[in-house]
């Protein structure tokens, strides 16, 4: 599975951005797709995920109420709509896919449980 992320950029606090991630290859094996973010010197942080075959979603507390993850299965694309952006949202955002099937939600918040990664896209929010 190959993932191609796009949509990052530089915005002012309070503005919005939409990230896109297009999946190609053996997409039929994908169970869940997610967005993580990372700042220099820190570990990759979970942002949101969405189950590929039904509409289950999960969000980090920092994303709830401001970010929306969605998917277009016909286009093999996952989106992350980010609104009310804050300087603390500044990071490189990574798209990820997991072919693993877990019974519970919590494993899908862990980066090591994702076996496919796209290149990052930089999001910079200035105050």
C-alpha positions as CSV (number, residue, x, y, z in Angstrom):
1,X,0.0,0.0,0.0
2,X,1.4,3.4,-1.0
3,X,0.1,6.6,0.6
4,X,0.4,10.1,-0.8
5,X,-0.4,13.0,1.6
6,X,-0.9,16.6,0.5
7,X,-2.6,19.8,1.6
8,X,-0.2,21.2,4.2
9,X,0.7,24.8,4.3
10,X,1.1,27.9,6.4
11,X,-1.9,29.6,7.9
12,X,-2.8,32.1,10.6
13,X,-4.3,30.9,13.9
14,X,-8.1,30.4,13.6
15,X,-7.9,29.4,9.9
16,X,-8.6,26.0,8.4
17,X,-6.8,23.5,6.2
18,X,-7.7,20.2,4.6
19,X,-5.2,17.4,4.3
20,X,-5.7,14.6,1.8
21,X,-4.2,11.1,1.7
22,X,-4.6,9.0,-1.4
23,X,-4.0,5.3,-1.0
24,X,-2.9,3.0,-3.9
25,X,-1.8,-0.5,-4.3
26,X,-3.3,-3.3,-2.2
27,X,-5.9,-1.1,-0.6
28,X,-8.2,-4.0,0.0
29,X,-6.1,-5.1,2.9
30,X,-6.5,-1.7,4.8
31,X,-8.5,-1.9,8.0
32,X,-7.9,1.6,9.4
33,X,-6.4,4.8,8.2
34,X,-5.1,7.6,10.5
35,X,-3.4,10.9,10.8
36,X,-0.5,11.4,13.1
37,X,1.7,14.4,13.6
38,X,5.2,15.0,14.8
39,X,7.3,18.0,15.9
40,X,11.1,17.9,16.1
41,X,12.4,16.0,19.1
42,X,9.0,14.4,20.0
43,X,7.3,11.1,19.2
44,X,4.7,10.8,16.6
45,X,1.3,11.8,18.1
46,X,-2.0,10.3,17.2
47,X,-4.5,12.8,15.7
48,X,-7.5,10.8,14.3
49,X,-8.4,7.6,12.6
50,X,-11.2,6.1,10.6
51,X,-12.1,2.5,9.9
52,X,-12.0,1.8,6.2
53,X,-15.0,-0.5,5.9
54,X,-17.4,1.4,8.1
55,X,-17.6,4.9,9.5
56,X,-16.1,4.4,12.9
57,X,-13.8,7.3,13.9
58,X,-11.6,8.2,16.9
59,X,-9.9,11.5,17.8
60,X,-7.2,12.6,20.1
61,X,-8.5,15.0,22.7
62,X,-6.5,17.8,21.0
63,X,-8.5,17.2,17.8
64,X,-12.0,16.7,19.1
65,X,-14.4,19.5,18.0
66,X,-11.9,21.1,15.6
67,X,-10.8,18.3,13.3
68,X,-12.9,15.9,11.2
69,X,-11.6,12.8,9.5
70,X,-13.5,11.4,6.6
71,X,-13.0,9.0,3.7
72,X,-14.0,8.5,0.1
73,X,-13.7,4.8,-0.6
74,X,-14.3,5.3,-4.3
75,X,-11.3,7.6,-4.5
76,X,-9.2,5.7,-1.9
77,X,-8.8,9.0,-0.1
78,X,-8.9,10.0,3.5
79,X,-9.3,13.7,4.5
80,X,-8.5,15.6,7.6
81,X,-10.4,18.8,7.9
82,X,-8.8,21.1,10.4
83,X,-10.4,24.2,11.7
84,X,-9.7,26.8,14.4
85,X,-6.1,26.0,14.0
86,X,-3.7,26.9,16.8
87,X,0.1,27.4,16.8
88,X,0.3,24.2,18.8
89,X,-1.0,22.3,15.8
90,X,2.2,23.1,13.9
91,X,3.8,19.8,13.0
92,X,4.5,17.5,10.1
93,X,1.3,15.5,9.5
94,X,1.6,11.9,8.4
95,X,-1.0,9.6,6.9
96,X,-0.9,6.0,7.9
97,X,-2.7,2.8,7.2
98,X,-3.0,-0.4,9.2
99,X,-3.9,-3.8,7.8
100,X,-4.1,-5.2,11.3
101,X,-7.4,-6.0,12.9
102,X,-7.8,-5.2,16.6
103,X,-10.8,-5.8,18.7
104,X,-10.5,-2.5,20.6
105,X,-10.0,1.1,19.7
106,X,-6.9,1.9,21.7
107,X,-4.3,0.0,19.6
108,X,-5.3,2.2,16.6
109,X,-3.9,5.2,18.5
110,X,-0.4,3.7,18.5
111,X,1.9,4.5,15.6
112,X,3.7,1.2,15.7
113,X,0.4,-0.6,14.9
114,X,0.4,1.0,11.5
115,X,2.4,-0.7,8.8
116,X,2.1,1.8,6.0
117,X,3.1,5.4,6.0
118,X,3.0,8.3,3.7
119,X,5.5,11.1,3.4
120,X,4.7,14.0,5.8
121,X,3.1,17.3,5.0
122,X,4.1,20.4,6.9
123,X,1.4,22.4,8.7
124,X,2.5,25.7,10.2
125,X,0.1,27.9,12.2
126,X,1.3,31.3,13.2
127,X,-0.2,33.5,15.8
